[in-house]
Amino acid sequence: MTLRFSRSTVVRFKAFSTTFAVSAALLLAGCAGQKSAPSPEAAAKQAKLDQALALFSANAPGGLPAQWEPLLFTRKKKSTEYQLIEDAGRTVLRAYADQASSGLRHAVNIDVSKKPWLSWSWKTSALIPTADNTQRETEDSPVRIVLAFDGDHDNLSLMDTILFDTAKLLTGHELPYATLMYIWENKAPVGTVIANTRTGRIQMMVAESGPAKVGQWVQYKRNVAEDYEKIFGEKPGRLIGVGVLTDTDNTGQKVEAWYGDIRMMRDADGGE
């Protein structure tokens, strides 16, 4: 089936929300859609992607972490500032957003049926008072962990197919089959699942809510294979991208946040 788009349809889809844009950008670091046999160079790169995520703590303070690339959306958006700093004797990633939205991404190729456990920590200086991720106009969060998954695009609904094809038309790249984010929300209870306002292929799960732990380091472990299956109603494909995102562009606010090491593990006890 050939999908054709009117000019009004193309214009309407140009205003992607933050989570829609981050999904497209994450895929640029991934390996979805590769059909032909890889070259030796591509095979070597693929083997590298199969390894564990590069840890922030393995870097010296200053600059950006190795293997993490800037995640930029449009030239018109102000970028969030990211820098490695020392915190209590370890290296962590600091983020500062002033009416800004950008992230960092790490390409991976992980079978989450074998490594289902995601571990991370974060800290925020404050919540974003007017943020509400159920509304497109106020969709901001002081901290986000973003996971991009591969999958069979033939299983997409007609509306999602139109949306994905329009995104490819505008950006030149396919969107990930599915994107799952863990966020810190103002009011929505922990465990709440919030769908992107444009497509059900992008979902957010509330990992933290409210101001009680503001200013503290908070550690999390989630079985992403179970979360994915519960949210999307199917087993996950390969994990092809991991990102962090601190964004305040929709609310026009300022926030400072920090991210600790992010790991994918075989079990909850830390086996990698």
N, C-alpha and C positions, 0 to 999 in steps of 0.2 A: 504494500500500500504506500503510495506517495502522498505525503502530507504537504499541503500548500498553505501559505500564510498570507493574509492580507496585511497591508502596511499598518493598519491599526492594531493588529495582533502583535506584530513585531514591536511596535512602540510600547504597547502595554506591558510586555515582558521585559523591557529594558530596566524597569525599576525593581530589580530583584532585591529581596530583603537581605539582611546581613547573613542569615544562616544559609540562604540559597547561594549567595556569592561564595561563601566559604567552602561549600560543597564542591563547587566548580574548581576553585583554586586548589583544594586538597587533592583532587584527582590528577592535577598536573604533576604531582610528585609520585603518583602511583603507577600501576602497571596494568590497569583494566583494559580489556579489549585486545590484548595481544594474541593473535591467531597463528602467525607463522612461526617457524622454528627460530629461536633467538640466535643472534651472532655470538661469537665468543665473548665480545665486549659486553653484550647485553646479558649473557649468561653469568658473567662475573658480577655485573651490577645486581642481577637478580639474587645471586647467592648472598651478597651483602645485605640486601633487603630482608632476607630470611633471618638475619641475626637480630639480637635484641635491640631495643631502642637505645640510642646514645643518651647517656645520662648527663644532666646538667652538672651534677657534682663531680664529673670526671674532667671538667674544664676549670681553668683558672678564671678568676673574676675578670670582667672586662669583655666587651664585645658580645657576639652571639655564640651560642653553643654549636659545636661541630655537628654536621649532618642535619641541622635544623635550618630551614630556608624561610625567608620572609614570605608571608601570605598576604598579598596585596589585592585589593578588590577593584578599585577604580582610581585613576589619577586625581579625581575630584575630591576623594575622601582623604582627610588628614589621617596619618598613620599613628597607631599606638607605638610608643617607644618601648623597646625591649633591650635589656642588658643583663649580663651575668654579674652578680654581686656576691659578697660574702655575708653570710648570716649565721651567727653562732658557730663559726668554724667550718661551715660547709658552703659550697657554691650553689646558689639558687638563681632562678630567673625572675627579674623584676620587670613589671609591666606598668606603664603610666599612660593613661588615655585622657585626653582633654578634647572633648567633642571629636573623638577619633575612633577608627575601626581598622585594625589589621591584626594579623596573628603570625605565628610561626608554625611550620609544618615539617613533618618527618615522613619520608617514604618508607613503607614497610611492605612485606608480603607474608602475612602470618595466618596460619590455619588456626582459627579460634576454637575449633573443636579439640585441638591439642594444647593450646595456650589460651584458656578462656578468661583468666583472671587479670583484671586491670587494677593496678595500684598507683595511686598518686596522692600528692598533698598540695594544698594551696592555702593562701592567706590573703585577706583583703582588708584595706584600711577602712572601708566603709561600704555600705550598700548604695545603690543608685535609687534615690527616693521615688522617682517617677517612672522607673522601669517596670514594664509588664510584658512578659514574653508571649502572652496570649494575644497581644495587639501588635500589628505590624508597625505602627507609628512609634511605639515605645519599646521595641524589642532590643534590649541591651542587657548585659550581665557583666559584673566585675571580673568574673572568671568563668571560663568554659574549657572543657576537654572535648575535642571533636574527633570522632572516629568515622572514617569513610570505608565502605564495604563494596566489593565487587559482587556481581550477580548477573542473572540472565535478563537482559532488557526486554526480551520477548514476553516476559511475564507482566510487564507494566500495563496499567489500565490505559484506555484510549486517551484520557485527559493527561495522564502523566507522560505518555508517549509524545503528545503534542507539546507539552511543557519542556520535556527533555530535548526534543528536536529543535524547538525554538532557542533553547539555551545553546545548543551546538551551533545553530545558525549564527547566533550573535557572538559567541566566544571562540568558535572553532574547536571546542573540546566537549566530549561527553561528560555528563554529570555522573558521579558515583551512583551505583544502583540504589544504595541506601546510605543515609548519614544519621548517626546517633551522637547526640551531645549530652554531656553531664554539665549542669549549670547550677548557679547559686541564685535562688529566686527571693523576692521580697516577701511574698505572702503565701504562694502555693506550697502546700505541704510536701515534705520529703517523699519521694516516690511518685509524685504526680508526673504524668506524661503529657507534654504539650506538643501538638502537631504544628508544623510550619503552616502559616496561613495560606500558602500557595500549593503545597503538595504534601501528601502523607508519607513520601519517601524521605522526608527530613523530620526527625523527631527529637525532642528534648526531654530528658529525665531530670527532675529536680533532685540533686544530690545533697543540697543544703538550703535551708530556708530561714529567713529572718535574721535579726541582728545579734543573737545570743553569742555567736562564735566569731564575730567581727574582731579583727586584730589578733587572732590566734591562728597558729598552724593547725590545720585539720587534716587528718589522714583518712583515706578511703580505700576500700577494696570492693570491686563489683565483678560479678560473673557476667561478662558482656555477652557471651553466647546465650545465656538464659534471658538476660534483659532484651536482647535483640529478638529472640523467638517470641517472647511475651508481647513485645510492642508491635512487631511486624507480622507476626503470625506465620513465620517460616524460619527455617534454620539459616544462619548467616553464611554468606560466602566469605572469601578471604578478606582479611583486613588489609587495605592497601594504603591507608594514610592516617596519621595521627597528628592532631594540631592543638595548639592552645590559642585562646582568643579572649582578649579583654576589649570590650567595645562600649563606647558612650556616644556614638554618632547620632543616634535617633533622639536621645534625651538631651543632648548638649551638655552633659555633666562632666565632672572630673573624678577619676578614681585611680588609686595606686594598689597594685596587687602583686603577689609573688607566687611562683610555682616551684615545687620541689620535683624530685625525680619521678618520671613516669615509666612504669614497667608493665610488660605483658608476661604472665607467669602460668606455669602448668597447674599450680594449686595455690590455695589461699595462704599457705604457709611460706610462700616465697620462692618455690622452686622454679627456676627459669630454664 
